[in-house]
C-alpha cells in the first residue's frame, strides 16, 4: 500500500529506528535480539560495545530538529564536542508510530516495535474492561487504580535478555517514577537508580560504574525537554523557545559529565531521543462537534496529534465540516497496520485502536474532555511529521 501522504515520515523499522538501537545494545553484548540492529551505514557491527560497557542516554522529545537548532548556536559545547568525536558524526534515525513516550520507551526497553510489545499509543481501549486506559499511568479513564502491568506485558525487556546472559543493567531515571506500573513495565530485569535532579544523573552513573565488576549496560533517561516543549513549544529555527534553549544549556553540562565518565571507564556512549516535538498553535485546537461525538462508538484513544476513533470510517471523518482543514491524514486502522506503521500485524490488538486513525495537520491538536477538562499545548507529538519522527543518533566509542 502506498503512503497516504508523501509528507509523512514512516518509521524505519528495517534498521534505522529506535527499535534497532535497542537491538544494537543487545548485539554489543552478544545477546540475540528480536529485530535487526542498526544498519552498518548508521553503526558498524558491534558498534555499541565498549570495554567497560554501554551507556545509552535518552532525552525525551529532543528531536533532530531541536538538537540541530541548538547546535547552530554556541549554547551546547559538550554536545557539539560529542558530535565531533563520533566517528559517524550526528545522524538521524526515526522514532516509531505513534511518536509518543509510552510507545517509544517500550520499544527502547524491548527492542520490539509497537505491534509486538503492544503499547500502541498513549491511550488505548481495553475491551475486557470496556474502558480507555492511560498507558502512562495504566489507569482506566476516570479512575486512579491502575491495571497490573502484567495485563499489558507481552515481550521480555532487553534488561531481562541481558540478565539471562549474565550482563547486569542499571536504569537511571527520575526517582518519582520508581515503582510505578509504567516503570515496572519498562525496567523489568534492571536495577533502578533514581535521581532527584539533573546533577544526580552523572553521580548515579559514577556509583554504578565504580561498583561494576564487568562490562554492563546503563540506560539514562531525562524527561524535561518534553515537558518544557509541551508548555512553551519546542525550540526550532522558525519558532524559538527560550525555555528550551536554557534547558539545553543545563543538559549540556550533564552530558559533559557523562561523557567524561564514559571515557574514563571505557564505555561507549550513545545519545538519542525517543521522539521529537512539533510546534502547535493553541488557537487552532479542535474539539469534536456534538454530532461527531455521538457518532463515535466510544471515547477516542490515541493522542491529541493522532486520535484513534471507533464507530466512524475515513469517509465520515472527511465529511465532518469541523475537520476539513485540520486533518492531515485519515486512514483505516487495518490499512495503517498493513502499511507497517506499527511494525507488524498487531495480532489481537487492533481492537485497542479502533476503526480509524487521524493525523493532525501542522499546528493542530485534537482535544477531548475525558472528565477533567481540556488544555491546549504549545508543542506535542505522536504524528508523523519530520519534527516528531526524526531523532538524533550520536555514538562515541569507549575503546
C-alpha positions as CSV (number, residue, x, y, z in Angstrom):
1,X,0.0,0.0,0.0
2,X,1.3,3.5,-0.8
3,X,2.0,6.1,1.8
4,X,-1.3,8.2,2.1
5,X,0.6,11.4,2.3
6,X,4.1,12.0,0.9
7,X,4.9,14.4,3.7
8,X,4.7,11.6,6.3
9,X,8.0,10.2,7.7
10,X,7.3,6.5,8.2
11,X,9.2,4.5,10.9
12,X,12.3,2.9,9.5
13,X,11.9,-0.4,11.3
14,X,14.3,-2.1,8.9
15,X,17.5,-0.9,10.6
16,X,17.0,2.8,11.0
17,X,14.8,3.3,14.1
18,X,15.0,3.5,17.8
19,X,13.9,-0.1,17.9
20,X,17.1,-1.1,16.2
21,X,19.1,1.0,18.7
22,X,17.8,-1.3,21.4
23,X,18.7,-4.3,19.3
24,X,22.2,-2.9,18.8
25,X,22.6,-2.7,22.6
26,X,21.9,-6.5,22.8
27,X,24.3,-7.0,19.9
28,X,27.0,-5.2,21.8
29,X,26.9,-7.9,24.5
30,X,26.5,-10.8,22.1
31,X,22.8,-11.3,23.0
32,X,20.3,-12.3,20.3
33,X,17.8,-9.6,19.6
34,X,14.2,-9.9,18.3
35,X,14.9,-7.5,15.4
36,X,18.0,-6.5,13.4
37,X,20.4,-4.0,14.9
38,X,21.1,-0.6,13.2
39,X,22.2,-0.8,9.6
40,X,26.0,-0.7,9.1
41,X,25.8,2.8,7.5
42,X,24.4,4.0,10.8
43,X,26.5,1.9,13.2
44,X,29.3,-0.7,12.5
45,X,28.6,-4.2,13.6
46,X,29.1,-4.3,17.4
47,X,29.5,-0.5,17.4
48,X,27.9,0.0,20.8
49,X,30.4,-2.4,22.5
50,X,32.9,-0.9,25.0
51,X,35.5,-2.4,27.2
52,X,33.6,-1.0,30.2
53,X,30.1,-1.4,28.8
54,X,27.5,0.7,27.0
55,X,25.8,3.9,28.2
56,X,22.5,4.9,26.4
57,X,21.5,8.5,27.1
58,X,17.8,9.1,26.2
59,X,16.4,12.6,26.0
60,X,12.6,12.6,25.9
61,X,11.5,14.7,22.9
62,X,14.9,16.0,21.9
63,X,14.1,15.6,18.2
64,X,16.6,16.1,15.5
65,X,15.2,19.5,14.6
66,X,15.5,20.8,18.1
67,X,19.1,19.4,18.5
68,X,20.1,20.8,15.1
69,X,18.8,24.2,16.2
70,X,20.8,24.1,19.5
71,X,23.9,23.0,17.7
72,X,23.7,26.0,15.4
73,X,24.4,28.2,18.5
74,X,27.2,28.2,20.9
75,X,25.0,27.1,23.8
76,X,25.9,23.4,23.9
77,X,29.7,22.9,23.5
78,X,29.7,19.5,25.2
79,X,27.2,18.0,22.8
80,X,28.9,19.7,19.8
81,X,32.1,18.1,21.0
82,X,30.5,14.6,21.1
83,X,29.3,15.1,17.5
84,X,32.9,15.9,16.5
85,X,34.3,12.9,18.3
86,X,31.7,10.5,17.0
87,X,33.2,8.6,14.0
88,X,29.9,8.9,12.0
89,X,29.0,12.4,13.5
90,X,25.4,13.3,14.1
91,X,22.9,11.0,12.3
92,X,19.2,11.0,12.1
93,X,17.0,7.9,12.7
94,X,13.3,7.6,13.2
95,X,11.0,7.1,16.1
96,X,8.2,4.6,16.0
97,X,4.5,5.2,15.3
98,X,2.9,6.6,17.3
99,X,5.8,9.0,18.1
100,X,4.8,9.2,21.8
101,X,6.6,8.4,25.0
102,X,4.6,5.4,26.2
103,X,5.1,3.5,22.9
104,X,8.6,4.7,22.2
105,X,10.1,4.0,25.6
106,X,8.6,0.5,25.4
107,X,10.3,0.0,22.1
108,X,13.6,1.1,23.6
109,X,13.0,-1.2,26.6
110,X,12.2,-4.3,24.5
111,X,13.8,-3.9,21.1
112,X,10.4,-4.5,19.6
113,X,8.0,-2.3,17.5
114,X,4.6,-1.4,19.0
115,X,2.9,-4.2,17.1
116,X,5.0,-6.7,19.2
117,X,5.2,-5.1,22.6
118,X,1.5,-4.0,22.4
119,X,1.7,-0.4,23.6
120,X,0.2,1.1,20.5
121,X,-0.5,4.6,21.9
122,X,-0.8,6.9,24.8
123,X,-4.5,5.9,25.3
124,X,-5.8,2.5,24.4
125,X,-9.2,0.8,24.6
126,X,-9.3,-2.4,26.6
127,X,-12.4,-4.4,25.6
128,X,-12.1,-6.6,28.6
129,X,-12.8,-3.7,31.0
130,X,-14.8,-1.6,28.4
131,X,-12.6,1.5,29.1
132,X,-9.8,3.6,27.6
133,X,-6.6,3.2,29.6
134,X,-4.0,5.9,30.0
135,X,-0.8,3.9,29.2
136,X,1.5,6.2,31.2
137,X,-0.4,5.6,34.4
138,X,-2.1,2.3,33.4
139,X,-5.3,3.8,34.9
140,X,-8.6,3.4,33.2
141,X,-10.1,6.8,32.4
142,X,-12.0,8.2,35.5
143,X,-10.1,6.0,38.0
144,X,-6.9,6.3,40.0
145,X,-6.4,2.5,40.3
146,X,-4.0,1.1,37.7
147,X,-4.4,-2.2,36.0
148,X,-1.5,-4.5,36.6
149,X,1.5,-4.2,34.2
150,X,1.2,-8.0,33.5
151,X,-2.0,-7.3,31.7
152,X,-0.1,-5.4,29.0
153,X,3.3,-7.1,29.2
154,X,3.8,-9.2,26.0
155,X,7.6,-9.5,25.5
156,X,10.7,-9.5,27.7
157,X,12.7,-6.4,28.2
158,X,16.3,-6.0,26.9
159,X,17.3,-6.0,30.6
160,X,15.8,-9.4,31.0
161,X,17.5,-10.7,27.9
162,X,20.8,-9.3,29.2
163,X,20.3,-10.7,32.6
164,X,19.8,-14.2,31.1
165,X,23.3,-13.8,29.6
166,X,24.6,-12.6,33.0
167,X,25.0,-9.0,31.8
168,X,23.9,-6.5,34.5
169,X,21.9,-3.4,33.7
170,X,21.1,-0.2,35.5
171,X,18.3,2.2,34.7
172,X,18.9,5.7,35.9
173,X,15.7,7.8,35.9
174,X,13.7,10.2,38.0
175,X,13.1,8.8,41.5
176,X,9.5,9.8,41.3
177,X,9.0,7.1,38.6
178,X,10.3,4.3,40.8
179,X,7.7,1.6,41.5
180,X,5.0,3.0,39.1
181,X,3.3,0.4,36.9
182,X,4.7,2.0,33.8
183,X,8.3,2.0,35.1
184,X,7.8,-1.6,36.3
185,X,6.8,-2.5,32.7
186,X,9.9,-0.8,31.3
187,X,12.5,-1.7,33.9
188,X,11.9,-5.5,34.5
189,X,15.3,-7.1,34.8
190,X,17.3,-3.8,35.6
191,X,18.5,-2.3,38.8
192,X,16.7,1.1,39.2
193,X,18.8,4.1,40.4
194,X,16.7,7.2,41.0
195,X,17.8,10.8,40.8
196,X,16.2,13.9,42.3
197,X,17.8,16.4,39.9
198,X,19.8,16.7,36.7
199,X,23.2,16.8,38.6
200,X,22.5,13.3,40.1
201,X,22.4,11.6,36.7
202,X,26.2,11.6,36.4
203,X,26.6,10.9,40.1
204,X,24.4,7.8,39.9
205,X,26.2,6.6,36.8
206,X,29.6,7.1,38.5
207,X,28.4,5.0,41.5
208,X,27.2,2.2,39.2
209,X,30.5,2.2,37.2
210,X,32.6,2.1,40.3
211,X,30.6,-0.9,41.6
212,X,30.8,-2.8,38.3
213,X,32.9,-5.9,38.1
214,X,32.3,-6.5,34.4
215,X,31.0,-4.6,31.3
216,X,27.4,-3.7,31.8
217,X,24.6,-1.7,30.3
218,X,23.5,1.7,31.7
219,X,20.3,3.4,30.4
220,X,19.9,7.1,31.4
221,X,16.7,9.0,30.9
222,X,15.9,12.7,31.2
223,X,12.3,13.9,30.6
224,X,12.2,17.7,30.9
225,X,12.8,18.7,27.3
226,X,9.4,17.0,26.6
227,X,7.7,18.8,29.5
228,X,9.0,22.2,28.5
229,X,8.3,21.7,24.9
230,X,4.7,20.9,25.7
231,X,4.2,24.1,27.6
232,X,6.5,26.5,25.8
233,X,6.9,24.9,22.4
234,X,10.0,23.2,21.1
235,X,13.0,25.3,20.1
236,X,13.1,25.3,16.3
237,X,14.8,27.7,14.0
238,X,11.4,29.2,12.8
239,X,9.9,29.2,16.3
240,X,12.4,29.8,19.0
241,X,11.7,28.7,22.6
242,X,13.7,30.5,25.3
243,X,12.7,27.9,27.9
244,X,14.1,25.0,25.9
245,X,17.2,27.0,25.0
246,X,18.0,27.4,28.6
247,X,17.2,23.8,29.4
248,X,19.7,22.7,26.7
249,X,22.5,24.6,28.4
250,X,21.9,22.7,31.7
251,X,21.6,19.4,29.8
252,X,24.9,20.2,28.1
253,X,26.7,20.3,31.5
254,X,25.3,16.9,32.4
255,X,26.3,15.5,29.0
256,X,29.9,16.6,29.6
257,X,30.0,14.8,33.0
258,X,28.5,11.6,31.5
259,X,30.9,11.7,28.5
260,X,33.9,12.2,30.9
261,X,32.8,9.1,32.9
262,X,32.3,7.0,29.8
263,X,35.8,7.9,28.6
264,X,37.4,7.1,31.9
265,X,35.7,3.7,32.2
266,X,35.8,2.7,28.6
267,X,32.1,2.8,28.0
268,X,30.6,3.5,24.5
269,X,28.2,6.4,24.8
270,X,25.1,6.6,22.6
271,X,22.9,9.7,22.7
272,X,19.3,9.5,21.3
273,X,15.8,10.7,21.8
274,X,12.6,8.7,21.9
275,X,10.7,11.1,19.6
276,X,10.6,14.8,18.7
277,X,8.0,17.6,19.1
278,X,6.2,19.9,16.7
279,X,5.1,23.4,17.5
280,X,1.3,23.8,18.0
281,X,-0.9,26.8,17.8
282,X,-3.3,26.6,20.8
283,X,-5.8,28.8,19.0
284,X,-6.1,26.1,16.3
285,X,-7.0,23.3,18.8
286,X,-10.1,21.4,17.7
287,X,-12.8,19.8,19.8
288,X,-15.1,17.3,18.0
289,X,-18.6,18.5,17.4
290,X,-21.5,17.1,19.5
291,X,-22.9,15.3,16.4
292,X,-19.5,13.7,15.7
293,X,-19.1,12.6,19.4
294,X,-22.4,10.9,19.2
295,X,-21.3,9.0,16.0
296,X,-18.2,7.7,17.9
297,X,-18.7,4.2,19.2
298,X,-16.7,5.1,22.3
299,X,-14.3,7.7,23.6
300,X,-11.3,8.3,21.5
301,X,-8.0,6.6,22.2
302,X,-4.6,7.6,20.8
303,X,-3.4,11.1,21.5
304,X,-4.1,14.7,20.5
305,X,-2.0,14.6,17.4
306,X,-3.1,11.1,16.4
307,X,-6.5,10.2,17.8
308,X,-7.8,6.7,17.3
309,X,-11.6,6.6,16.6
310,X,-14.2,3.9,16.7
311,X,-17.6,4.0,15.1
312,X,-16.6,6.3,12.2
313,X,-14.8,5.4,9.0
314,X,-12.5,7.5,6.8
315,X,-15.3,8.9,4.7
316,X,-17.2,10.1,7.9
317,X,-14.1,11.8,9.1
318,X,-13.5,13.6,5.8
319,X,-17.2,14.6,5.7
320,X,-17.1,16.3,9.1
321,X,-17.2,20.1,8.5
322,X,-15.1,21.0,11.5
323,X,-12.3,18.6,10.5
324,X,-11.9,19.6,6.8
325,X,-8.8,21.9,7.3
326,X,-7.3,20.2,10.3
327,X,-6.8,16.6,9.3
328,X,-3.5,15.7,7.5
329,X,-4.4,12.0,7.1
330,X,-7.4,9.8,7.9
331,X,-6.7,6.1,7.4
332,X,-8.5,2.9,8.3
333,X,-6.7,1.1,11.1
334,X,-6.3,-2.1,9.0
335,X,-4.7,-0.1,6.2
336,X,-2.2,1.6,8.7
337,X,-1.3,-1.8,10.1
338,X,-0.9,-3.2,6.5
339,X,1.3,-0.2,5.7
340,X,3.7,-1.1,8.5
341,X,3.0,1.9,10.8
342,X,3.2,-0.3,13.9
343,X,5.9,-2.6,12.7
344,X,3.8,-5.8,12.4
345,X,0.4,-7.4,12.3
346,X,-0.8,-6.2,15.7
347,X,-2.2,-9.7,16.3
348,X,-5.1,-9.5,18.7
349,X,-4.5,-5.8,19.4
350,X,-6.4,-3.7,16.8
351,X,-9.5,-3.5,18.9
352,X,-7.4,-1.3,21.3
353,X,-7.1,1.2,18.5
354,X,-10.5,1.4,16.8
355,X,-11.6,1.8,13.2
356,X,-9.8,5.0,12.0
357,X,-6.6,6.8,12.8
358,X,-6.4,10.5,12.2
359,X,-3.3,12.6,12.0
360,X,-3.5,16.3,12.6
361,X,-2.1,19.0,10.3
362,X,0.8,21.1,11.3
363,X,0.0,23.3,14.3
364,X,-3.2,21.4,15.1
365,X,-4.2,19.3,18.1
366,X,-7.5,17.5,18.8
367,X,-8.9,17.9,22.3
368,X,-11.3,15.6,24.1
369,X,-12.7,16.0,27.6
370,X,-12.2,12.8,29.5
371,X,-13.7,14.3,32.6
372,X,-11.0,16.8,33.7
373,X,-11.4,19.5,31.2
374,X,-9.1,20.2,28.2
375,X,-5.8,22.1,27.8
376,X,-4.2,23.1,24.6
377,X,-0.4,22.6,24.5
378,X,2.1,24.7,22.6
379,X,4.0,21.7,21.5
380,X,3.3,18.0,21.1
381,X,3.9,14.7,19.2
382,X,2.5,11.3,18.2
383,X,2.2,12.2,14.5
384,X,4.4,11.6,11.5
385,X,5.9,15.0,10.7
386,X,9.7,15.2,10.4
387,X,9.8,17.2,13.6
388,X,8.0,14.4,15.5
389,X,9.6,11.4,13.8
390,X,13.3,12.2,13.3
391,X,15.6,11.8,16.3
392,X,19.4,12.2,16.7
393,X,21.9,9.4,17.0
394,X,25.4,10.2,18.3
395,X,27.8,7.3,19.1
396,X,31.2,7.8,20.7
397,X,33.2,4.6,21.1
398,X,34.6,3.7,24.5
399,X,37.7,2.0,23.3
